[in-house]
Amino acid sequence: MSSGVHIELERVVPTGGEVMPFFWAQGTDFEAFEHAVRHDRLVDDLTAVARVADRVLYKVNWGETTSSLTRILTDSEATILEAHGNDPWMFRLRFNDHAALTDFHNLCQEEDIEFHVERIYTLAEGEPGVYNFDITDGQQEALVTAVSEGYFEVPRQTTLNEVADQLGISPQAASERVRRGADTVLRKVLLSQSAADLS
């Protein structure tokens, strides 16, 4: 596909057997994009439904040799909550239970589909983007400053002394806030409750 076009799947409630029938494309060279998509072996037909500014809504009819991913999404009964990109793609998926998530993982491995999991969360933990890490205001301020100034980059772009100077606190206090805040955040993200804990 054209690298100058960004794709975002349209959110629809599935009523039939179609998987991902609509998507928005944003860019400039739609002619080249449509030509590439229509000649893709996975696509039977592509229709431009509507155009709004620099975005076009397309309806796609996938061929019988549709990608393994759409079949896997159907077989594991995954609900697509969000999807956008071109290369790479980002999906936010909802599964009925941990077993369905395991099915998705195993089916992707069988088809050699590589993916990276950003985060697994339960409904009780809330939607992504609404994070409650239970860190103090001071720890959050120190972490935000450290991250934005490049303290965690390789090589480091700043020192704890410089972070402390920006915050108007001692280097020891800056070190404690950054380390305690980072420990709490990492534990919340990496060791958070998964669906398996509910069974």
C-alpha positions in Angstrom: 0.0 0.0 0.0 1.0 3.6 -0.5 3.1 4.9 2.4 1.5 8.3 1.9 -1.9 7.1 3.0 -2.9 6.4 6.6 -5.7 3.9 7.3 -8.2 3.8 10.1 -10.9 1.1 10.4 -14.4 2.3 10.7 -16.2 1.1 13.9 -19.2 -1.0 13.0 -21.4 -3.5 14.8 -21.0 -6.7 12.8 -24.4 -8.1 11.7 -23.1 -10.7 9.1 -20.0 -12.6 8.2 -18.0 -9.5 7.0 -14.9 -8.6 8.9 -13.6 -5.1 8.7 -15.7 -4.0 5.7 -15.1 -0.3 6.0 -12.1 1.9 6.6 -11.1 5.5 6.3 -8.0 6.5 4.4 -6.3 9.9 4.8 -3.6 11.2 2.5 -3.2 12.8 -0.9 -2.4 10.1 -3.5 -5.7 8.2 -3.5 -5.4 7.1 -7.1 -2.2 5.2 -6.5 -3.6 3.8 -3.2 -6.8 2.5 -4.9 -4.8 1.0 -7.7 -2.6 -0.9 -5.2 -5.5 -2.1 -3.1 -7.6 -3.3 -6.1 -4.7 -5.3 -7.4 -4.0 -6.9 -4.1 -4.8 -10.7 -4.2 -6.7 -10.4 -0.9 -9.2 -7.9 -2.2 -12.2 -8.6 -4.5 -13.5 -5.1 -4.7 -13.0 -1.6 -3.3 -15.5 1.2 -3.4 -15.1 4.8 -2.4 -18.3 5.5 -0.3 -17.7 9.1 0.8 -15.1 11.9 0.8 -14.7 14.4 3.6 -11.8 16.9 3.2 -8.6 14.7 2.8 -10.3 11.5 4.1 -12.1 8.9 2.1 -14.4 6.2 3.4 -14.0 2.9 1.5 -15.9 -0.3 1.5 -13.8 -3.4 0.8 -14.9 -6.9 -0.2 -12.3 -9.3 0.9 -11.5 -12.3 -1.4 -11.8 -15.9 -0.5 -8.0 -15.8 0.2 -8.6 -13.1 2.8 -5.7 -12.6 5.2 -5.2 -15.0 8.0 -5.7 -12.2 10.5 -9.3 -11.6 9.6 -10.1 -15.3 10.0 -8.2 -15.4 13.3 -10.1 -12.4 14.6 -13.4 -14.2 13.7 -12.3 -17.6 15.1 -11.2 -16.1 18.4 -14.4 -14.0 18.6 -12.3 -10.8 19.0 -14.0 -7.4 18.9 -12.0 -4.7 17.2 -12.3 -1.6 19.3 -9.7 0.5 17.4 -7.4 -0.1 14.5 -5.2 2.4 12.5 -2.0 2.6 10.7 -0.6 1.1 7.5 2.7 -0.4 8.3 2.8 -1.2 11.2 -0.8 -1.5 12.3 -2.1 -0.9 15.9 -5.2 -2.8 17.1 -7.1 -2.5 20.3 -9.1 -5.8 20.7 -11.6 -7.1 23.2 -11.9 -10.8 24.0 -14.7 -12.5 25.8 -12.3 -14.3 28.2 -8.7 -15.4 28.7 -9.3 -18.6 26.7 -10.2 -16.5 23.6 -7.1 -14.4 24.0 -5.1 -17.6 24.2 -6.8 -18.9 21.1 -5.9 -15.7 19.3 -2.2 -16.0 20.4 -2.0 -19.6 19.3 -3.7 -19.1 15.9 -1.3 -16.1 15.2 1.7 -18.3 16.0 0.4 -21.1 13.7 0.1 -18.5 10.8 3.5 -16.9 11.6 1.8 -13.6 12.3 4.0 -11.5 14.5 2.6 -9.0 16.9 3.6 -7.0 20.0 1.4 -6.7 23.0 1.4 -3.2 24.5 -0.9 -3.9 27.4 -3.5 -6.4 28.7 -6.1 -5.0 31.0 -9.5 -5.9 32.5 -12.6 -3.8 32.3 -12.3 -3.2 36.0 -9.0 -1.4 35.4 -10.6 1.0 32.9 -9.8 2.0 29.4 -6.3 2.5 28.2 -5.2 6.1 28.4 -6.9 6.5 31.8 -4.1 5.4 34.1 -4.2 5.3 37.8 -0.7 4.4 39.0 -1.2 5.5 42.6 2.0 7.6 42.6 2.3 10.9 44.4 2.2 14.2 42.6 5.9 14.7 43.4 6.8 11.3 41.9 4.7 12.0 38.8 6.3 15.4 38.4 9.8 13.9 38.8 9.1 11.1 36.3 7.6 13.4 33.7 10.6 15.7 34.0 13.1 12.8 33.8 11.4 11.2 30.8 10.9 14.5 28.9 14.5 15.5 29.5 15.9 12.2 28.3 17.1 10.7 31.6 16.0 7.1 30.5 17.4 7.4 27.0 20.6 5.6 25.9 22.8 7.5 26.1 21.3 9.7 28.8 20.5 13.2 27.8 20.3 14.6 31.4 21.3 13.7 34.9 19.4 13.4 38.2 21.2 16.6 39.4 19.7 18.5 36.4 16.3 17.0 37.1 16.6 18.0 40.7 17.6 21.6 39.7 14.5 21.8 37.4 12.2 20.7 40.3 14.0 22.8 42.9 14.7 19.8 45.1 17.8 18.0 46.3 19.4 15.3 44.1 18.6 12.7 46.8 14.9 13.6 46.8 14.8 13.6 42.9 16.5 10.1 42.9 14.0 8.7 45.5 11.0 10.2 43.6 12.1 8.9 40.2 13.0 5.4 41.5 9.9 4.9 43.6 7.6 6.3 41.0 9.2 4.2 38.2 8.9 1.1 40.4 5.2 1.7 41.1 4.4 2.4 37.4 6.4 -0.6 36.1 4.7 -2.9 38.6 1.3 -1.7 37.6 2.0 -2.1 33.9 4.0 -5.3 33.9 2.5 -7.2 36.8 -1.1 -6.0 36.5 -4.0 -8.3 36.9 -5.0 -10.2 33.8 -8.2 -12.1 32.8 -6.5 -15.3 34.0 -6.7 -14.0 37.6 -10.5 -13.9 37.4 -10.9 -17.6 36.7 
